[in-house]
Amino acid sequence: MKPELENIPLVKNEEKKRFEIELNSHFAFIDYKETSQQISLIHTEAEPELAGTGAAAGVVEKSLIYIEESGKKLLPFCPYVFAFIKKNPEWKRIVDQRFEGYDKL
């Protein structure tokens, strides 16, 4: 994660069902679904004004930290999140082993 993103708080926006960070009045977010034991990350998006800032990767990493700290397992349905974990395999530790693409991570 880029150092300038480290102190930006992750917000779990339960009304919109998304994890989000705000940078310069613009948002990067991940839509999620949650059960008592799992969190599914569905879609990652960053506003065009955040292109090149690392905001999308930042919101992914902050969301993974949140999921790990919650004790829940991750279902990375979002292709961006899946690719992030593939590039950072240490995060595979929080992926539910029953996830269909687990062996491809």
N, C-alpha and C positions, 0 to 999 in steps of 0.2 A: 504494500500500500504506500502511496506517495506520502511523504511526511506531512504535507500541508492538509491531508485529509484525516490524519490520526486523531485530532481533537474535535472533529465534527461528530456530534452525537447521532447514533442510529435511533430513529423513531419507529416504533411499531404502531402504525396507523391502523387500529382495529376497525375503524369505520370504513376505510377504503380497502382493508385487507391487503396491506402492503407494508414492507419495510422501506424506509426512505431516509435519505440524507439530503440536506439543503446546502447548496454552495452558491454564493453570490445571487441569492433569491431564485435559484433554479433547482430542480429536483432530479435525483437519480433514485429509482425505486425498483423493487421486486414484488410482484404479486405473489401472494402465498395462500395456502389452505392449511389448516391445522387440525389435528386430532389430539387426543390425550397423549399419544406416544410418538407422533410424527409431524413434521412440517414439510410440506411440499412447496418447492419454489417453482413457480409456473412461468413467469415472464419478467425479464429484466429490461429496463428502459432508462435512458438518460435524455434529458431535454437537449436539443441540438446545440444550445449555447454551452453545454458542458463537454463537447467533443474535445478529445485530447487532454482532458484534465485528470483522467484516471478515476472519475467519479463512479462509473459503472463497476469497475473492479473493486473500488472502495466499498460500495454498498454491498457487493457480494461478500467480500471478506468480513465486513462487520456483521452481516446476517449469519454467516457460518459460525462466527464467534458466539453470537446470541444463541443459536441453535445448540451448539456444544454446551454452553453454560446452562441451558434449560434442561439438559439431560435427554432431549428428544433425538430421534433419528431423522435424517434428511432423505427426502426423495427429490433428486435434482432433475425435474422434468424440463426446466428451462435449458435450451441448448447452450446459452452463454455460461450458465452456472456449471453445466456438465463439462464444458471445455475448460473452465477455470480450474475445476477439480482435477481434470486430466493433466493440466500444466503444473498443478500444485498437489501432488498425490498424497501429501501428508493429511489433507482434508478428507480423504477416503475413509478415515477412521470414524466419521460421523454419519456416513451414508448407510442406510438400512441395507443389510446384505440381501434382503428379498427384492430389492429394486431390480427391475428387469435388465437394466444396463450395467449392473454392478461389475460384471466381469470385463467390461469394456473400459473401465476407469483405470 
